[in-house]
Amino acid sequence: MGKFIEKKRIKASKRGITFSFKNKTNANKSKTKFDIGEHYIVDLKNNKMVILPSNGQGLKVSRKKTKTDEKPLFDIRNNEALSAFKDADYLEVSIYEDKILVEGYIEENTNTLSNTIKKIKNKILGKKVIDITKLLNVKKTASMVFSRNELKMVAGDESFQISMDDILGSINTNIAESIPTTDNYISYTNKYTKQNAKVLDFTKSLKNIEYPLQIVSLFSGAGLLDYAFVKEGFEIVFAIDNDEDACRTYRENLGDHIVCDDICSYPKIDVPDTKIIIGGPSCKPFTKERFNYGKERGKIEDHKDSQLILEYVKWVKSKYADYDIFVMENVPDLLTASEGAYLKLIKEELSDFEISHGIVTDVEQGGYQNRKRAFIIGSKIGRVNIPEPLVSQDRWKTMGDVLAKVDDNWPNQNDVSIAREDTLERMKYVPQGENWESIPEYLRTKARHSNSYRRLAMNQPCITLVNYRKPVIIHPLEDRILTVSEAAAASGLDKNFVFKGKLSSMQQQVGNGVPIALGRSIARAVKETIIKYVQSKNNIALATI
């Protein structure tokens, strides 16, 4: 998206959508591509409006005379355009160099909000719905694209190729040797065929493809899985979790669309309409090390959190929703728990989806942890394949790579637990890559897990970080556990991601999160299926230029 210029608020009118703006700099140069006399097209996918420049086709920008100059004037009276905003009290117009976005809002009425607004929430912006109680405080971007013919108008060319890698927005380095970019196209050389190819540049507009890439997120926690999907061009429009500190972290990094509430009682009618739902129900019932109630060990169905798998299924099947894709993540043991009963239940209850499942490892997807997660993915628009490993073992990232990223400018670098003297004494005996077994017998605790007092190794990937404080995961070079920033970096986050809450909570938030590289691999798999579906639906040409 081009540079942001200005934002205007105009009153909604049944007669038309009319607005103007100053388009000249002090040097009398145009700020945008929407100058007087230029052409533009209007896109109304998903009942929202995007105005785009066009090469000589479509509508023409009019002029508005003032005492000192003339301004570009838009006067749109198309009935379909007006119907998209028939319930809005006002319109918000966001003007960019190369795009104008029009969004509708209603005024908040504290006396009559609740039930009345809930009934009309699905009428305001069509299938892209946002929480009405937050409309005045939350800015939402569009999720739409122009048609194939309109693409030709904008690009000014009559033929083009769209390949899977190009449309994904990041051509695989195993395929592309060079990617010189022009305004409208990417050119590259295929390593295997040595042929040159030229494609429309979808790297910045993939999330605007003719399919709503908006997501409902359940069991969202601090938002690491959501963050990974956002990095791949998706938009999270609703999230829910009952951990207040995790929700604080989520709001800090992803936005105010998260609700801190009980997922089992939250009214599903209040959830925005999307085609995709993701989330990871509590893994506690399925993690052998954490589910240990003495005689009850192994009886998964007796754990209070085991019902949350069923709750996730209820959300997918909600009569108020119409999902095309769901993504469920958990520990690998979920796939075999109770002799496969939980996996079988999910398949039976969601039999209208084509379901794939498997285990993905973070370090094999370019991450830093040797952490495995199970994914169960259902789709009504084509199978979503579980990602295959991308990185061979000889190229795995290491704990040394993690620590090379982190410095004192990271926001949570000072957030670290201070060990007791006896704990420090035990740490001194543990070399890199070893654990509690290196500690003298007289100093040992009762902890016998393989990761108890595990010192990370600089030349190896980070081990799976759950709550790294409890088993005492030791820094490779210092006698202490990791800081929150170091643990975040090991999960693939950068210093722009800030954790909030109590120290113990921040440590748990990192441990509960899906590593970013792992999450992005799943997001890409989902995106690839959507693209194939859109290509098939729109009969997009695949011929080389």
URNORLIN-V443255 format. One record per pair of residues at least 12 apart in sequence whose C-alpha atoms are under 7 Angstrom apart, sorted by the first residue. I is the first residue (numbers start at 0). J is the second residue. Records with the same first field share a line. If there is no record, write none. Layout:
I = J + J
This chain:
0 = 203
1 = 95 + 96 + 97
2 = 95 + 96
3 = 94 + 95 + 96
4 = 94 + 95 + 96
5 = 93 + 94
6 = 92 + 93 + 94
7 = 91 + 92 + 93
8 = 89 + 90 + 91 + 92
9 = 89 + 90 + 91
10 = 88 + 89 + 90
11 = 87 + 88 + 89 + 90
13 = 81
14 = 76
15 = 74 + 75 + 76 + 81
16 = 74 + 75 + 76
17 = 73 + 74 + 75
18 = 72 + 73 + 74
19 = 70 + 71 + 72 + 73
20 = 70 + 71
21 = 70
22 = 70
30 = 96
31 = 95 + 96 + 97
32 = 52 + 96 + 97
33 = 52 + 60
34 = 60 + 71
35 = 60 + 61 + 62 + 71
36 = 59 + 60 + 61
37 = 59 + 60
38 = 52 + 53 + 54 + 55 + 56 + 57 + 58 + 59 + 60
39 = 51 + 52 + 53 + 57 + 58 + 59
40 = 52 + 53 + 57 + 58
42 = 145
43 = 80
44 = 143
45 = 125 + 126 + 127 + 143
46 = 83 + 124 + 125
47 = 83 + 101 + 102 + 124
48 = 100 + 101 + 102
49 = 98 + 99 + 100 + 101
50 = 98 + 99 + 100
51 = 97 + 98 + 99
52 = 97 + 153
53 = 152 + 153
54 = 152 + 153 + 155
56 = 152
60 = 72 + 73
61 = 73
83 = 124
84 = 103 + 123
86 = 122 + 123
87 = 103 + 104 + 105 + 123
88 = 104 + 105 + 106
89 = 103 + 104 + 105
90 = 102 + 103 + 104
91 = 103
103 = 124
104 = 134
107 = 132
116 = 131
117 = 269
126 = 272 + 273
127 = 272
128 = 271 + 272
129 = 236 + 271
142 = 206 + 207 + 211
143 = 207 + 208 + 209
144 = 207 + 208 + 209
154 = 183
158 = 544
159 = 198 + 199 + 543 + 544
160 = 198 + 540 + 541 + 542 + 543 + 544
161 = 198 + 199 + 541
162 = 541
165 = 201
166 = 201 + 202 + 205
167 = 205
168 = 201 + 202 + 205
169 = 202
174 = 189 + 190
175 = 187 + 188 + 189 + 190
176 = 188 + 189 + 190
183 = 199 + 200
184 = 197 + 198 + 199 + 200
185 = 197 + 198 + 199 + 200
186 = 198
196 = 543
197 = 544
205 = 232
206 = 232 + 233
209 = 533
211 = 274
212 = 233 + 234
213 = 233 + 234 + 235 + 236 + 273 + 274 + 275
214 = 234 + 235 + 236 + 237 + 273 + 274 + 275 + 276
215 = 235 + 236 + 237 + 238 + 273 + 275 + 276 + 277
216 = 235 + 237 + 238 + 239 + 276 + 277 + 278
217 = 238 + 239 + 240 + 277 + 278 + 279
218 = 239 + 240 + 278 + 279 + 280
219 = 238 + 239 + 240 + 278
220 = 240 + 242 + 245 + 246 + 508
221 = 245 + 246 + 248 + 249 + 508
222 = 249
223 = 512 + 513 + 514 + 515
224 = 512 + 513 + 515 + 518
227 = 515 + 518 + 519
228 = 518 + 519 + 522
231 = 519 + 522 + 523
236 = 256
237 = 256 + 257 + 271
238 = 256 + 257 + 258
239 = 257 + 258 + 259 + 260 + 262
240 = 258 + 259 + 260 + 261 + 262
241 = 259 + 260 + 261
242 = 259
243 = 259
244 = 499 + 500 + 504
245 = 508
246 = 259
247 = 499
248 = 497 + 498 + 499
252 = 496 + 497
263 = 310
267 = 319
268 = 319
272 = 320
273 = 322
274 = 321 + 322 + 323 + 324
275 = 322 + 323 + 324 + 325
276 = 322 + 324 + 325 + 326
277 = 325 + 326 + 327
278 = 326 + 327 + 328
279 = 327 + 328 + 329
280 = 307 + 308 + 329
281 = 304 + 307
282 = 329 + 330
283 = 304
284 = 299 + 302 + 304 + 305
285 = 299 + 330 + 332 + 333 + 336
286 = 330 + 332
323 = 378 + 379 + 380
324 = 377 + 378 + 379
325 = 376 + 377 + 378
326 = 374 + 375 + 376 + 377
327 = 374 + 375 + 376
328 = 372 + 373 + 374 + 375
329 = 372 + 373 + 374
330 = 372 + 373
331 = 358 + 371 + 372 + 373
352 = 377 + 378 + 379
353 = 377 + 378 + 379 + 382
354 = 375 + 376 + 377 + 378
355 = 375 + 376 + 377 + 383 + 384 + 385
356 = 374 + 375 + 376 + 385
357 = 373 + 374 + 375 + 385
358 = 371 + 372 + 373 + 374
359 = 371 + 372 + 373 + 386
360 = 372 + 517
361 = 514 + 516 + 517
362 = 395 + 396
363 = 388 + 389 + 390 + 391
364 = 388 + 389 + 390 + 516 + 517 + 520
365 = 390 + 395 + 516
366 = 396 + 491 + 516 + 517
367 = 396 + 397 + 398 + 460 + 461 + 489 + 490 + 491
368 = 460 + 461 + 462 + 463 + 489 + 490
369 = 460 + 461 + 462 + 463
370 = 462 + 463
380 = 532
381 = 528
382 = 528
383 = 524 + 525 + 528
384 = 524
386 = 520 + 521 + 524
395 = 460
396 = 460
397 = 457 + 458 + 459 + 460 + 461
398 = 456 + 457 + 458 + 459 + 460 + 461
399 = 457 + 458
401 = 488 + 489
402 = 485
405 = 485
409 = 484 + 494
410 = 494 + 497
411 = 483 + 484 + 497 + 498
412 = 482 + 483 + 484
413 = 482
414 = 482 + 483 + 502
415 = 481 + 482 + 483
418 = 479
423 = 478
425 = 438 + 442
426 = 452 + 478
427 = 478
429 = 454
430 = 454
431 = 454 + 455 + 456 + 475
432 = 453 + 454 + 455 + 456
433 = 453 + 454
434 = 449 + 450 + 451 + 452 + 453 + 454
435 = 451 + 452 + 453
450 = 470
451 = 470 + 471 + 472
452 = 470 + 471 + 472 + 473
453 = 471 + 472 + 473
454 = 472 + 473 + 474 + 475
455 = 473 + 474 + 475
456 = 475
457 = 475
461 = 489
464 = 510
465 = 510 + 511
466 = 506 + 507 + 510
468 = 480
483 = 505 + 506
486 = 509
487 = 509
490 = 514 + 515
491 = 514 + 515 + 516
492 = 515
